[in-house]
């Protein structure tokens, strides 16, 4: 798999110029990725990707090398994409669905799990429909636009005895496992301050007057109806996540400020830039930023006895990290999509319950925080999360 740079992320996502103390509040995720020397030869879960945008292509690449799952079906509203994917990945005709006939997947015993990679506003609909069809679900972050939608997704999956997983790929990434360990185990003392940001330059600053068709399918991230918001809900969720699992705590209050809108054509409905602060029970503070107008990809944690940091940090890597005591991070570069899907599917195949850190119970926490941040930015007031 190719290494994903900031520029290639922008191009792939249609946002470019052209367009041993573990806190109980955040359950520990895997401490290491164990690779057996004996190749897995058992049953694989058959996955259908729902929504064939740019990130679905990365997932498809991961599925080509996965041990515990494989690409078996697709769901798309674009007939030309269906034909292209059918030929590229040798997908059987009976495993190809559109958004109208999707519910008939209930009769298809060759599909075990649906991975929802649609625009944010459609996450609830297709999670609910997949669950009612008896299929396990992985849904990309953010889980949904509202906490009420998240609750309905969780309830429907529980009612239909299927598992609901979140697409938190960084929960299985070695560098992120390390900063989680450093923070939660207080290796350099109690973390007092976190600074993290993720942003991309998604347009030419010298061409801000260029018209933008907000109704274009590939510009859904700029439309409030489909995205639910701008840089915060689509990128800032990574900053929220890393702050939470490094501290092992849940924020108790947030403040926030919308940034300058430099391109009023592109950002007529959603925010271009936003900065926010999260307060935690230990007294720690996280200062975070996300942007569609400038590039940033870093994480820094200041603790009582030093610091640890990464840059790149919360994108697709490859990540570079170090500690104040001179120790550098030296972890292998992994296929993040493959690893995430294998770890999730391994648990499902063993008929075990997924750990909370990767389920809807985790996803709804981020959505509640996101909505509190928006409220704080809109009102100019501190918003309590207690």
VMD Tcl script that draws the C-alpha trace (Angstrom):
set ca {
  {0.00 0.00 0.00}
  {1.29 3.48 -0.82}
  {2.27 5.85 1.96}
  {-0.38 8.54 2.35}
  {0.99 12.06 2.42}
  {-0.89 15.24 3.23}
  {-1.07 16.10 -0.46}
  {-2.30 12.67 -1.49}
  {-4.95 12.81 1.26}
  {-6.22 16.09 -0.15}
  {-6.29 14.69 -3.66}
  {-7.94 11.44 -2.65}
  {-10.67 13.08 -0.58}
  {-11.78 15.66 -3.11}
  {-10.81 18.52 -0.80}
  {-7.94 19.79 -2.88}
  {-7.32 22.90 -4.89}
  {-9.70 21.60 -7.45}
  {-12.38 21.09 -5.14}
  {-0.08 -0.14 33.78}
  {-2.65 2.23 35.09}
  {-5.51 2.23 32.64}
  {-8.41 4.56 33.35}
  {-11.78 2.82 33.38}
  {-13.48 5.73 31.61}
  {-11.79 4.78 28.36}
  {-11.29 1.00 28.07}
  {-7.85 -0.07 26.96}
  {-7.48 -1.08 23.36}
  {-4.96 -3.62 22.17}
  {-1.50 -3.27 23.69}
  {0.23 -4.93 20.78}
  {-0.58 -6.39 17.41}
  {0.17 -10.08 17.55}
  {1.02 -11.71 14.25}
  {1.03 -15.47 14.20}
  {3.80 -17.15 12.25}
  {1.15 -19.55 10.94}
  {-1.07 -17.97 8.26}
  {-4.76 -17.92 9.10}
  {-6.67 -20.45 7.00}
  {-10.11 -20.26 8.58}
  {-13.35 -18.56 7.56}
  {-13.15 -14.96 6.44}
  {-15.92 -12.45 6.99}
  {-17.38 -11.20 3.73}
  {-17.59 -7.40 3.73}
  {-19.73 -5.12 1.58}
  {-18.55 -1.51 1.32}
  {-21.48 0.93 1.40}
  {-20.48 4.15 -0.34}
  {-17.63 4.09 -2.84}
  {-15.89 7.40 -2.24}
  {-12.16 7.90 -1.94}
  {-11.76 6.37 1.51}
  {-13.58 3.24 0.35}
  {-10.71 2.74 -2.10}
  {-8.23 2.66 0.79}
  {-10.42 0.16 2.59}
  {-10.58 -1.98 -0.54}
  {-6.79 -1.98 -0.72}
  {-6.63 -3.11 2.89}
  {-9.14 -5.86 2.24}
  {-6.95 -7.27 -0.51}
  {-4.33 -8.22 2.10}
  {-6.57 -8.90 5.10}
  {-6.42 -12.25 6.86}
  {-9.81 -12.36 8.53}
  {-12.05 -10.57 6.03}
  {-12.42 -9.90 2.33}
  {-14.24 -7.59 -0.06}
  {-17.31 -9.45 -1.30}
  {-19.90 -6.78 -2.09}
  {-20.55 -3.10 -2.79}
  {-23.39 -0.62 -2.29}
  {-23.39 2.52 -4.43}
  {-25.74 5.05 -5.91}
  {-23.56 5.46 -9.00}
  {-23.96 2.75 -11.69}
  {-20.63 3.58 -13.34}
  {-18.82 2.98 -10.04}
  {-20.59 -0.33 -9.64}
  {-19.28 -1.48 -13.01}
  {-15.75 -0.26 -12.33}
  {-15.54 -1.91 -8.92}
  {-17.13 -5.11 -10.21}
  {-14.39 -5.50 -12.80}
  {-11.52 -4.31 -10.61}
  {-12.29 -6.51 -7.61}
  {-14.10 -9.39 -9.32}
  {-17.31 -8.81 -7.37}
  {-20.24 -11.09 -8.14}
  {-23.30 -9.42 -9.63}
  {-25.53 -10.76 -6.87}
  {-23.42 -8.89 -4.30}
  {-23.85 -5.47 -5.94}
  {-26.54 -3.19 -4.50}
  {-27.76 0.34 -4.96}
  {-29.30 2.54 -2.29}
  {-32.84 1.58 -3.27}
  {-32.54 -2.23 -3.29}
  {-30.06 -2.40 -0.40}
  {-32.58 -3.95 2.00}
  {-32.69 -7.12 -0.09}
  {-29.21 -7.87 1.26}
  {-31.07 -9.62 4.08}
  {-31.44 -12.61 1.72}
  {-27.72 -12.70 0.86}
  {-25.91 -15.20 3.07}
  {-22.62 -14.34 1.36}
  {-22.41 -10.93 3.04}
  {-21.59 -10.93 6.76}
  {-20.75 -7.30 7.46}
  {-21.48 -3.89 5.93}
  {-18.87 -1.13 6.22}
  {-20.67 2.23 5.99}
  {-18.50 4.85 4.25}
  {-21.23 7.23 3.08}
  {-21.48 10.96 3.82}
  {-21.99 11.57 7.55}
  {-25.73 12.25 7.39}
  {-26.33 8.80 5.87}
  {-24.43 6.84 8.53}
  {-27.52 6.27 10.64}
  {-29.76 5.21 7.75}
  {-27.44 2.55 6.38}
  {-26.32 1.29 9.78}
  {-29.97 0.79 10.75}
  {-30.85 -0.84 7.43}
  {-27.82 -3.17 7.58}
  {-28.58 -4.16 11.16}
  {-32.20 -4.93 10.32}
  {-30.87 -7.14 7.52}
  {-28.90 -9.10 10.11}
  {-25.47 -7.81 9.10}
  {-22.69 -6.68 11.42}
  {-21.68 -3.06 10.83}
  {-18.54 -0.94 10.82}
  {-19.28 2.77 10.44}
  {-16.78 5.48 9.67}
  {-16.32 8.38 12.04}
  {-18.02 10.55 12.99}
  {-20.57 7.94 13.98}
  {-23.44 10.26 13.04}
  {-24.39 13.92 13.21}
  {-26.47 13.77 16.42}
  {-26.27 11.75 19.61}
  {-29.91 10.74 19.08}
  {-28.96 9.14 15.76}
  {-26.10 7.30 17.49}
  {-28.46 5.97 20.14}
  {-30.82 4.64 17.47}
  {-27.93 2.95 15.68}
  {-26.75 1.26 18.87}
  {-30.27 0.14 19.82}
  {-31.05 -1.26 16.35}
  {-27.83 -3.28 16.28}
  {-28.51 -4.64 19.77}
  {-32.11 -5.46 18.91}
  {-31.00 -7.40 15.84}
  {-28.13 -9.19 17.61}
  {-25.40 -7.77 15.38}
  {-22.24 -5.97 16.40}
  {-21.53 -2.31 15.67}
  {-17.92 -1.19 15.28}
  {-16.37 2.21 14.67}
  {-13.69 2.90 12.06}
  {-11.08 3.98 14.61}
  {-8.02 2.78 12.70}
  {-5.57 4.58 15.03}
  {-6.64 2.37 17.94}
  {-4.47 -0.34 16.38}
  {-1.56 1.82 15.17}
  {1.73 1.22 17.09}
  {2.69 4.88 17.59}
  {-0.74 5.66 19.00}
  {-0.61 2.64 21.26}
  {2.67 4.06 22.55}
  {1.40 7.57 23.31}
  {-1.63 6.03 24.98}
  {0.75 3.98 27.14}
  {2.93 6.98 27.94}
  {-0.06 9.05 28.97}
  {-2.22 6.57 30.84}
  {0.70 4.88 32.61}
  {2.23 8.29 33.45}
  {5.64 7.20 32.15}
  {6.79 10.83 32.18}
  {4.44 11.85 34.96}
  {0.91 13.21 34.81}
  {0.06 14.81 31.49}
  {-0.95 18.42 32.15}
  {-1.35 19.87 28.68}
  {-2.08 18.53 25.20}
  {-1.84 20.42 21.95}
  {-2.99 18.72 18.78}
  {-4.24 19.71 15.36}
  {-5.21 18.31 12.00}
  {-5.84 20.40 8.93}
  {-5.29 20.49 5.19}
  {-5.00 23.28 2.67}
  {-7.96 22.42 0.46}
  {-8.02 25.32 -1.95}
  {-5.76 27.87 -3.65}
  {-5.62 30.93 -1.40}
  {-5.03 33.06 -4.51}
  {-8.29 31.88 -6.09}
  {-10.80 32.38 -3.28}
  {-13.37 33.96 -5.59}
  {-13.72 30.86 -7.75}
  {-17.36 29.64 -7.74}
  {-18.08 26.37 -5.96}
  {-20.98 24.05 -6.70}
  {-22.02 22.95 -3.22}
  {-24.51 20.54 -4.79}
  {-21.74 18.55 -6.48}
  {-21.55 14.99 -5.16}
  {-17.83 15.24 -4.41}
  {-18.30 18.43 -2.36}
  {-20.55 16.92 0.31}
  {-18.08 17.86 3.06}
  {-18.91 21.51 2.36}
  {-22.66 20.99 2.77}
  {-24.20 21.17 6.24}
  {-26.99 18.77 5.28}
  {-24.59 15.95 4.44}
  {-21.53 16.66 6.58}
  {-23.14 18.11 9.69}
  {-20.27 20.58 9.94}
  {-16.85 21.32 8.54}
  {-13.30 20.80 9.72}
  {-14.29 19.86 13.28}
  {-16.64 16.98 12.58}
  {-14.54 15.54 9.75}
  {-10.97 16.15 10.99}
  {-11.21 17.39 14.56}
  {-12.62 14.05 15.71}
  {-9.05 12.70 15.50}
  {-7.86 15.41 17.90}
  {-10.70 14.65 20.32}
  {-9.91 10.95 20.20}
  {-6.17 11.23 20.78}
  {-6.67 13.62 23.71}
  {-9.15 11.27 25.34}
  {-7.16 8.07 25.03}
  {-3.80 9.58 25.97}
  {-5.30 10.94 29.19}
  {-7.70 8.04 29.73}
  {-10.28 10.59 30.80}
  {-13.45 12.17 29.48}
  {-13.63 15.96 29.10}
  {-15.85 17.78 31.57}
  {-16.14 21.13 29.76}
  {-15.28 22.76 26.44}
  {-14.77 26.24 25.04}
  {-14.36 26.99 21.33}
  {-13.80 29.67 18.71}
  {-14.57 29.64 14.99}
  {-11.66 30.88 12.90}
  {-11.55 33.27 9.98}
  {-13.37 32.25 6.80}
  {-10.93 33.02 4.00}
  {-12.93 31.34 1.25}
  {-16.54 32.39 1.59}
  {-17.63 30.49 -1.52}
  {-16.43 27.14 -0.25}
  {-17.37 27.69 3.37}
  {-20.80 29.23 3.09}
  {-22.39 26.44 5.17}
  {-19.65 24.86 7.30}
  {-16.65 26.14 9.23}
  {-13.26 26.47 7.55}
  {-11.28 26.73 10.80}
  {-12.01 26.07 14.46}
  {-10.01 25.97 17.69}
  {-11.30 24.50 20.93}
  {-10.21 23.65 24.45}
  {-11.19 20.63 26.53}
  {-10.91 20.46 30.31}
  {-10.42 17.08 32.02}
  {-11.05 15.86 35.58}
  {-7.32 15.63 36.38}
  {-6.90 19.31 35.57}
  {-5.33 18.61 32.19}
  {-6.26 20.85 29.28}
  {-6.23 20.01 25.55}
  {-5.95 22.84 23.03}
  {-6.99 21.62 19.58}
  {-7.36 22.97 16.05}
  {-8.76 21.69 12.80}
  {-8.83 23.39 9.42}
  {-9.72 23.10 5.77}
  {-7.58 26.16 5.09}
  {-4.09 25.31 6.32}
  {-1.95 22.25 6.95}
  {-1.31 20.99 10.45}
  {-0.72 17.46 11.72}
  {0.84 17.31 15.16}
  {0.43 16.12 18.74}
  {2.29 17.32 21.84}
  {1.77 16.25 25.45}
  {3.49 18.11 28.31}
  {3.81 16.05 31.50}
  {5.34 16.63 34.94}
  {8.66 15.02 33.98}
  {8.94 15.80 30.28}
  {7.01 15.64 27.04}
  {6.22 13.34 24.12}
  {5.10 14.35 20.66}
  {4.48 13.29 17.08}
  {4.42 15.05 13.72}
  {2.88 13.79 11.48}
  {0.57 12.61 14.22}
  {-3.13 11.98 13.52}
  {-3.39 11.61 9.74}
  {-2.31 8.53 7.79}
  {1.38 8.84 8.62}
  {3.98 7.58 8.46}
  {4.17 8.97 11.99}
  {7.29 10.42 13.59}
  {7.47 10.60 17.39}
  {9.94 11.42 20.16}
  {10.24 11.93 23.90}
  {11.95 14.64 25.92}
  {14.43 12.08 27.27}
  {15.78 11.59 23.76}
  {14.03 8.32 22.97}
  {12.61 8.17 19.46}
  {9.60 6.15 18.37}
  {10.69 3.30 16.14}
  {7.62 1.35 15.15}
  {6.81 -0.40 11.87}
  {4.58 1.29 9.31}
  {1.41 -0.79 9.08}
  {-1.53 -0.93 6.72}
  {-3.93 0.86 9.05}
  {-7.11 -0.19 7.27}
  {-6.13 -3.84 7.05}
  {-5.07 -4.00 10.69}
  {-8.23 -2.32 11.96}
  {-10.54 -4.58 9.95}
  {-8.64 -7.74 10.83}
  {-8.72 -6.99 14.55}
  {-12.45 -6.27 14.46}
  {-13.30 -9.29 12.33}
  {-11.11 -11.60 14.39}
  {-13.28 -10.87 17.42}
  {-16.54 -11.32 15.52}
  {-15.36 -14.62 14.03}
  {-14.58 -15.86 17.54}
  {-18.18 -15.05 18.55}
  {-16.89 -12.61 21.14}
  {-18.20 -9.19 22.05}
  {-16.21 -6.28 20.67}
  {-14.42 -4.21 23.32}
  {-16.16 -0.91 24.07}
  {-13.34 1.24 22.69}
  {-14.23 0.24 19.12}
  {-18.04 0.15 19.39}
  {-20.86 2.64 19.11}
  {-20.54 3.35 22.84}
  {-17.24 5.02 21.99}
  {-18.50 6.75 18.87}
  {-21.39 8.46 20.64}
  {-18.97 10.03 23.13}
  {-17.13 11.81 20.33}
  {-20.38 13.03 18.79}
  {-21.54 14.50 22.10}
  {-18.22 16.32 22.46}
  {-18.35 17.59 18.86}
  {-21.82 19.01 19.39}
  {-20.75 20.64 22.65}
  {-17.81 22.26 20.84}
  {-20.13 23.65 18.17}
  {-22.43 25.01 20.86}
  {-19.50 26.65 22.65}
  {-18.26 28.25 19.42}
  {-21.73 29.50 18.52}
  {-22.50 30.96 21.96}
  {-19.04 32.04 23.10}
  {-19.71 30.29 26.41}
  {-18.14 27.35 28.22}
  {-20.25 24.21 27.77}
  {-20.31 21.60 30.52}
  {-20.18 17.91 29.65}
  {-20.89 16.62 33.14}
}
mol new
graphics top color blue
foreach p $ca { graphics top sphere $p radius 0.5 }
foreach p [lrange $ca 0 end-1] q [lrange $ca 1 end] { graphics top cylinder $p $q radius 0.2 }
display resetview
